Amino acid sequence: MKNKKITRKISQGVYVLTCDGGGCVVDAVSQVSAGENPLIAVAVMKRNFTNELMHESKTFALSVLSRDVSPQIIDTFGLKSMRDIDKFEEVETRTIEGSSVIGDSLGYMICEKVDTIENDTHTLFIGKLVEADVYRDDEPMTYAYYQENKDDFVKVETENGKTAWVCRICGFIYYGEELPEEFKCPICGVDKDMFEKK
Ligand SMILES: Cc1cc2nc3c(=O)[nH]c(=O)nc-3n(C[C@H](O)[C@H](O)[C@H](O)COP(=O)(O)O)c2cc1C
């Protein structure tokens, strides 16, 4: 492959995916058909707890995040796991047609799950849009914008001169002088060369 970085030019947004019992931040979302009830696909890593929950859920919701979203929403839904905390206690949500959606968002899409496609690392969940609304008409967050402004969304607090390594892809923070050999990001799975020293 001559330069895989061209894949970073694929335009993606940033959303909170929610389903029965949990959810997480996702950027791998695409509308894959048109019409009154278009199909929406979302790819969820198998290591995420949300993947297990999505297999059990009949519906899922995507809340569209704005550029001025509270960093707490990214931190709670994108850098922590429902295995360890109750994300719904940390972030204000609204219940729409039985689905939780993020209050501080531009709006939501509720989908009925119609198909799943498995690969080694991710499951592609495909849903038919059944309900949607717009709360605000502000600028949506793009994945490129998130990457450019990650320092505003991911606060790195280093105490007593501790070294922190931040994943350039998802923002996971590892504290320690050096990253261990063969280290991979426990959140998004990328190699240690994708980490930036702070
Ligand atoms: C900006 C951003 C984009 C992300 N995109 C995805 C994604 O498309 N798919 C995915 O499975 N995880 C994605 N993640 C990672 C999950 O949100 C993260 O691993 C989360 O902590 C999983 O929580 P869970 O274990 O409760 O499912 C992203 C995280 C961030 C911060």
Ligand as a Chemical Component Dictionary entry (heavy atoms), coordinates in Angstrom:
data_LIG
# 
_chem_comp.id                   LIG 
_chem_comp.type                 NON-POLYMER 
_chem_comp.pdbx_formal_charge   0 
_chem_comp.three_letter_code    LIG 
# 
loop_
_chem_comp_atom.comp_id 
_chem_comp_atom.atom_id 
_chem_comp_atom.alt_atom_id 
_chem_comp_atom.type_symbol 
_chem_comp_atom.charge 
_chem_comp_atom.model_Cartn_x 
_chem_comp_atom.model_Cartn_y 
_chem_comp_atom.model_Cartn_z 
_chem_comp_atom.pdbx_ordinal 
LIG C1  C1  C 0 -13.975 10.113 18.345 1  
LIG C2  C2  C 0 -14.176 8.632  18.627 2  
LIG C3  C3  C 0 -14.625 7.799  17.619 3  
LIG C4  C4  C 0 -14.867 6.438  17.860 4  
LIG N1  N1  N 0 -15.360 5.651  16.855 5  
LIG C5  C5  C 0 -15.692 4.361  17.117 6  
LIG C6  C6  C 0 -16.357 3.564  16.130 7  
LIG O1  O1  O 0 -16.655 4.006  15.011 8  
LIG N2  N2  N 0 -16.676 2.276  16.444 9  
LIG C7  C7  C 0 -16.378 1.743  17.678 10 
LIG O2  O2  O 0 -16.695 0.577  17.910 11 
LIG N3  N3  N 0 -15.763 2.484  18.641 12 
LIG C8  C8  C 0 -15.431 3.772  18.392 13 
LIG N4  N4  N 0 -14.840 4.540  19.352 14 
LIG C9  C9  C 0 -14.414 3.920  20.626 15 
LIG C10 C10 C 0 -15.561 3.666  21.631 16 
LIG O3  O3  O 0 -16.403 4.794  21.760 17 
LIG C11 C11 C 0 -14.911 3.333  22.992 18 
LIG O4  O4  O 0 -14.108 2.190  22.832 19 
LIG C12 C12 C 0 -15.896 3.156  24.135 20 
LIG O5  O5  O 0 -15.196 3.346  25.353 21 
LIG C13 C13 C 0 -16.552 1.772  24.175 22 
LIG O6  O6  O 0 -17.420 1.685  25.285 23 
LIG P1  P1  P 0 -18.213 0.340  25.671 24 
LIG O7  O7  O 0 -17.188 -0.688 26.123 25 
LIG O8  O8  O 0 -19.158 0.753  26.749 26 
LIG O9  O9  O 0 -18.901 -0.127 24.430 27 
LIG C14 C14 C 0 -14.599 5.908  19.149 28 
LIG C15 C15 C 0 -14.146 6.742  20.171 29 
LIG C16 C16 C 0 -13.934 8.099  19.923 30 
LIG C17 C17 C 0 -13.466 8.991  21.039 31 
# 
loop_
_chem_comp_bond.comp_id 
_chem_comp_bond.atom_id_1 
_chem_comp_bond.atom_id_2 
_chem_comp_bond.value_order 
_chem_comp_bond.pdbx_ordinal 
LIG C1  C2  SING 1  
LIG C2  C3  SING 2  
LIG C2  C16 DOUB 3  
LIG C3  C4  DOUB 4  
LIG C4  N1  SING 5  
LIG C4  C14 SING 6  
LIG N1  C5  DOUB 7  
LIG C5  C6  SING 8  
LIG C5  C8  SING 9  
LIG C6  O1  DOUB 10 
LIG C6  N2  SING 11 
LIG N2  C7  SING 12 
LIG C7  O2  DOUB 13 
LIG C7  N3  SING 14 
LIG N3  C8  DOUB 15 
LIG C8  N4  SING 16 
LIG N4  C9  SING 17 
LIG N4  C14 SING 18 
LIG C9  C10 SING 19 
LIG C10 O3  SING 20 
LIG C10 C11 SING 21 
LIG C11 O4  SING 22 
LIG C11 C12 SING 23 
LIG C12 O5  SING 24 
LIG C12 C13 SING 25 
LIG C13 O6  SING 26 
LIG O6  P1  SING 27 
LIG P1  O7  DOUB 28 
LIG P1  O8  SING 29 
LIG P1  O9  SING 30 
LIG C14 C15 DOUB 31 
LIG C15 C16 SING 32 
LIG C16 C17 SING 33 
# 
